Amino acid sequence: GIAAAIALKQDLGHDGFTIYEKAQEGVGGVWRDNTYPGCGCDIPGHWYSLSRALNPDWGTYYPSQREVHAYWDALWARHGLRAHTRLGTEVVRATWDARAQQYTVLLEDVASKACRTISARVVLGATGGFQQPRVPEDLPGLETFLGDKWHSAAWRHDVPLSGKRVGVIGNGCSAAQFVPQIAVDSSVQVINFCRSPQWYVPQIQFDYPGWAKWVFAHVPFAMRAYRAFLMIKFTETNRPGKRTYHVAGKALTQYIKMKAPERYHSKLIPQFPPGCKRIIVDPGYLECLHRPNVTLSYDAIKHIVPQGVQLETGEIVPLDVLILGTGFSLLAPRLEIFGTGGLRLSDYWKSKGGPEAYYGLAVPNFPNYFMFLGPNTAGGHASVFFNEEVQIQHTMQLIKPILTGAVRSFAVREEASSKYNLWVQKRLAQTVWNFCHSYYRRESANGKIFVTFPGPVSLFWWLARSPRYSDYEMVVGER
């Protein structure tokens, strides 16, 4: 949202926009909300930033949550976006009015619950993917647990963990960051319940020296050259069966064996190729499994009971605290929106077998609604902001004639969207993401892959850098 707002001001010279933010305490999205111990970015900061707002002052190679949040908060203030932002305001739904060629948007004040409506010629959906914490449906009895419980995305800093038995459900990127942190206190007994294994790479972390920051700030093109190097370094090949994956699998297997206790090796080493799930940049998780106060359990959970967790084996594991490191729900539409003829976005996606959009940006029958980081736009391990900036560039070219009055609305054609998404799914069928169940897919190991783009970020840029106007239906303005 901040990136799109900056583009509206700088590229189009337009100030007639408003940012509606549900949170009451500021902006920053996932980097504002996730404050669990050890929270940080697993993409280098110089790559995980906007091309128009490079930061020479990143303190570490992989920045912390606080540093990333500070980056976005500073951009929000520096570009005068405070005046455009309405905090504590939730967008309940947006409904397209074909006659007026605009959306009627229902807003709710989070504190007072008072509602009001506004009209908008264009709606930009910039809610991000990691906004709705996922609570697995196969955890019956969760509400009966008598101890403290929370999701890692809403960390309870007011609850001390010392001297307690702490159960952690999940072993993804978030859990791999906070488990080593809470295990430092030897009085905390950590039991990590896992469903499936993960691949890990070592976290090569370092502080940027002062001279490097000076060079980035003062030597022309130095920072952009370094960013380009990181972009090339993190360019990925996701086709299975390549020698790269065989070599990578052997190397990562050796890393797990070198870092983790031998008793866990058979459980920790995946049977699927590296990259099928997001590879975890290991901040010390594997080494912390050597600690006597950390236990790894791959026994399936039957249900949650008042005193802890009951496993399928019948064993009851007593717990004082239960922490869900179970990720986020990416399947549901991030905005309740109704398009042409009252069509609901969730119903349209259901008819397609799962979320899809034209360049992850536009959906047929939803004029003037553009979402950022929509379906099939994420790279497996690339910075999401590259593709997002490509989408923003594409969108600004569509918004410009709307602002001048030359065009009243753009809606991507069904045939164009279907052709593009058929191409996406055909390429995805040849990728490594087909070999396991992950949050990249819909519901099951055979579900539709709706999160990732089947190629490097350079390919996405080439395809989506400019609108193909013949792919859009447009209503011409009076001017």
N, C-alpha and C positions, 0 to 999 in steps of 0.2 A: 504494500500500500504506500509506504514512504517512497519507494522507488518510482511508482507511477505518478505520485503527486509531484515529485521533483521534475519528472519528464513533462507533465502538463505545464508547469511554470517555465521551465527552461526551453523546451522544444516548441511549445505552442503559445507561450506567453499568456496562458490562461490562468486566471485566479478564481473563476467561478465554480469552485468545487468544494465539497465537504467530506471529511473523513469521519466515519462513524465507528467508534471503538467501544466494544462492550465493556472492557476493563475500566475501572474507575481510577486506577493509580498510575496510568501512563501507557506508553506504546512499547513495542518491542516483541509482541507476540510470544512465540515459544521461548525466546531468550529472556523475556520478562517473567514468564510463569514458571519455568523449570529452574529451580534453585537447589536441587538436591546436592549433597556433598560430592565434589569432584566433577560437577557438570561442566562440560566444555565442548568445543567444536572438534570434530574429527576430520575437518578439511583445513588446510593452512589458511590463516587469516588473509594473506595477500591474494588468495584465490577466492576466498569466501567473502567477497565484498563487491561493491558496484564499480564498474569500469569508469564511471564518471565521478567516483568519490573514493579514490584510492587513499589508503591510510599508511603513511610512512612510519607511524609510531606503534605498530603492533608489537607488544612486548615479548610474545613467545610465538614459536612456529605454529603450534595449535593453541589458539586463544581460549581463555576461560569463558564461562558464561557471562561473568561480569564485564569482561572486556568486549565481547560481542554486543551485549546489550548497550554498553556505553557508546559503542560506535553508532548504532541505530538511533539512540536517544540524541546524540550530538547532531546527526543529520537532520532529525526532526526539528530541532531547535534552530540550527544554522540556516535552514531554508525557509524559515518563517511558517512552519506548518502547524505550530501551536494554535494560531488564529483560525486555522481551517478544521481543527479537530474537535469533535464533540465526544468527550470521554463519558463513560457510564451510559452509553446509548446503544441499544441492541437493534439491529435490523431484523424485524420479525419476518417480514416477507416483502417481495416486490412483485407487482402484477402489471403486465404489459397492457396498455390501452392503445389499441390499433388506430382508433379514430384520432386520438390526440398525439399519437406517435411518441409516447413517453411512458415511463413507469410510474405507478403509484406505489410509494414505499411506506410501509407501516413501521414506525419506530417506537421503541419502548424505553422509557427511562428506567435504568436498572434499579435505582434506589426507591423511587416512588411508585413504579409500575404504571405510571401515566403513559398513555399512548397518543401519538399524533401521526399525521400523514404528510408526506411531501411529494413533490413531483420531480422527476429526473429524466433528462433526455437520454443519458447514458448511465449504466450501472457497471462499475468495475468490481469484480469479486476478488478481493485480495486477502482472503481469510487464512490462507496457508493450509498445509495438510495436517500438521501436528497440533490440532486445537482441541480435539475431543479424546480424552484418555480412554483407552480400551479396557473394559472389564470383561474377561472371557465369560461366555455364557455357560461353560462347563465347570464353573466354580459354585455349585449349589451350596447354600448355607452360609454364604459370605456375610449376610446381614446378622447372623447369629453369633458371630465371633465377639467375645466379651472384651478382648484387649483393644489397644489402639490399632487402627488400620488406616492406610492411605495409599494413594497412587503416587508414584515417584514424581509425576508432573505437578503434584500439589503437596509438596513435602511439609511435614509437620515439624518445624524447627523448635516448637514449644515442648516436644516430648523427648526427654532424655532417654538414651538407649543404654547407658551404662548399667551393667549387672542384669541385663534382660536377654531373653531368648527371642531372637528376631528371625522371622521367616521371610524370605524374599522369593516371590514367584516370578520367574522369568530370568533369562540370561542374555538378553539382547544388549544393544549399545548402552542404554541407560544403566542397567544393572551392572554391566562390566565397569562402569565408572564409579558407582556409589558403593558397591560391595567392598572393594579394597579400602575405601575411606572409613566405613563404619567398623570394619574388622580390625583397624589399627588399635582400638581399645580392646585389650585382651579379655575384659570382663563381659564383652558382648559376644554371645553365642549366635553365630550366623548360620542358618540352614537355608541353602539356596536350592529351591525346587526348580528343576529344568525339564523341559519336554523334549527338546532336540538339541543337537550340538551346533556349534558355530565355528567358523574359521576366524583366525586371529593373525594380525601382523603386528610387529613391535611398534610401539609409539616412539618415534625418533623426535624427542622433544628438546628444544633448546631456547635460550633467551637470545633475542637479537641485541648485539652490542651497540653502543652509542654511535660508533662510526658507521655502521650499516644503516642505521636510521637517518644519519646525516646524508649519506649517499642517496638513499631513497628520496629524501626531501629536496636535495639540491642538484643532483646530477641528472641532466635531461635524459629521459627514457630509461633510466636505470631501474626504476620500480616497475615500469611496464614490461621491460625485458625479463625481469625476475618473475613477474606474474605470468608471462607467456611461457617461461620455462616450467612453472608449476602446472599450467594448463596442459602442456604436452606430457608432463610426467604423470598426470592423473587421467590422461586419455585412456579409455578402456576398450578392450576387445571382448565381446561377450558371446562369441561363437564357440560352442562346445567342441571337444575333440581335437582342438589345436594343441600343438606341442607346448604352447605357453601354459595351458592349464595342467598338463601333466607335470611340468617342471614346477609350477607354482604349488600344486598339491603336495608334491614331495617336500618342498621347502617349508611350507606351512605346517605339514605334519611333523617335521623335525623340530620346528619352533614349539609346537604344543608339547612334544615329548621332552624337550629341553627345559621348559618352564613349569609344567604341571606335575603333580605327584603321579607316580607310575600307576597307582591303584585306580586312577581316573582315566587313563589313556584310552581305554576301549570305549568309554562313554563320550569322551571329548572330541574324538576325531570323526568328522562327518564322512558319510558315504556319498555325498553329493559333491560336485566340483566347486572350487572356490569361485565366489561371485554369484552363486545361485541365490544366496541371501546376502545382505549387506555385510561385508567383511568388517570385523570389529578391530579398530585400532586399539591395541591392548595397553591400558594405562597401569597395568600391574595386577589384573584380575587373575591370570593363571598362576602367578607367583603367590598370591594371597591364599590360594588353595592349600598351600603347605602349612598355613597357620593352624594350630591346634583348636582354635575357636571357630573354624570355618568347616562346614560339612556340605558336600555336594550330593544332591539326591535326584536321581532320574526315575524314581518310582512314581507312577502316575497318582495324581491326587483324586480321590473318590469324592470327597466333599469337605467343606469347612465345618468344623464343629465349634461349640462355644469356647473350648479350651485350646483349640489349635487346628491342626490339619489331620484328617484321616486319609491314609494312603490306600490304594487298591489292595495292598498286602494285608490290610486290616490294622496295621500299626497306626496309633495316634501319636502325632508329634506335638507335644505341648509347646505353646508359644505365648509370649507376652505382647508381641507386636507383629503385625503382618503388613508387609510392604509389597505392593503390586508394581513390578517392573515389566508390565505387559504391553507397553507401547501405546499406539493410538489407533483409532478407528478411522480409516481413510475412505470407506465405501460410500457413506451417506453424502448427499449434496451438502455443501458447506453453507448454502443459502437457500431458503425456501422461496423459490421463484416460479412464477407462472408466466408462460409465454403466449404465443398466438393461440386464440381459441381457448384460453384457460388451461393449456397443457402444463402439467407440473413436471419440473425437471427430473425428479426422482422416478416418475412414471415413464418418461422418455427413456431414461437409462435402463429401467427394468425391461423395456421392450427390446433393448439392444444387448441384453445379457450382461450388463454391467456398464460402468461409466465409460464414456468416450466423447471426444470433442475434436474439432478441426484444429490441428496444431495445439491441442490441449487448451484452446482459447475460446472458440466460438461453437455454439450448438445450434443446429437447425431449429427454427420456430421460436428462437429467443433473440429477437432483434436488439441490437445495441447493448447486449450483455456480454461482457468479455471477462473471462476468469484468468487469473495468473496461476501458474503451476497446477493446471488442471490435469485431466487424465493423460497418461503417457508422455510426460514431459521431464520426469526426473532421470538423471543419470544414476547408475548404480553407485558410483563413488566420486562423481564430479560435483562441482559447486552448482547448486540449484539456481544461483543468481545469474549465471550466463544465459541459460535458456529463458529465464524470466525477463531479462533485459531484451532478448530477442522478441519475446511476446509483447513487451511494452512498446518497442519500436514499431512493430506491426500495428498495434492498436492505435498509436498516436497518428499514424497515417490514415486510419479510418475515421478517427474523431475529428481531424482537421476540417474536412468538408461539412461535417455535422455542425461544427461551431460557426462556420461561415454562412450556414443556411443553404448551401448548395445541395446537400443531402439530408434527409430527415432520419433515415435509418438504414442500417446494414444488417442483413441476416444471412448467414452462410447457407448455401444451397444443400439440400439433403444429399443429392448425388455427389457433390464435391466432398462432403464430410464422410460419406460412406466409402467412397473410393480411397480417400486418405487412410481411414481407419482399417480398411481391408489390407492395405499395404503395410500398415503398422503391425497388425496381428500376424500377417504372413511372415514378416521379418522376425517378429518375436518368437515364432514357432521354431526358429533356427538358433535361438540363443540359449545361454546357460540357465536362464531364469525358469526354464521348463522342468528342471530336474529336482525340484523340491517345492514344498509349501512355504510361502513367506507372505509378508504384508504387501508384497508387490502384486499378489493375486487375489481374485475374488473367492472367498469362502473355503476353497479346497485346493489340494495339490494339482487338480486338473482345471481349476477355475481360470477365468479370463485374467490375463495380465493387464492391469489398468494403470499402473504407477509409472513404469519405466519406458523410456524412449529407446527404440532398437538401433542405436547408433551413437557415435560420438557427438559432442556438442557442436562441432564444426558442421556436421551434416544438418543438425536442427537449424543452425543459423542459415545455411544455404537455402533450405526449404522455406523457412518462415520469415526471412528478413524483410520481405515486402509483400503486401497483399496482392493476390491475383484477383482483380476485381470481378472477373467473369465467374468466380466461385461464390460471389455474393449476390443476393437479391437486394436491390436498393430502391428506396422510395425517394424520388427526387424532390428537392425543396422548391420553394417559389422563386428563389433568387436565380 
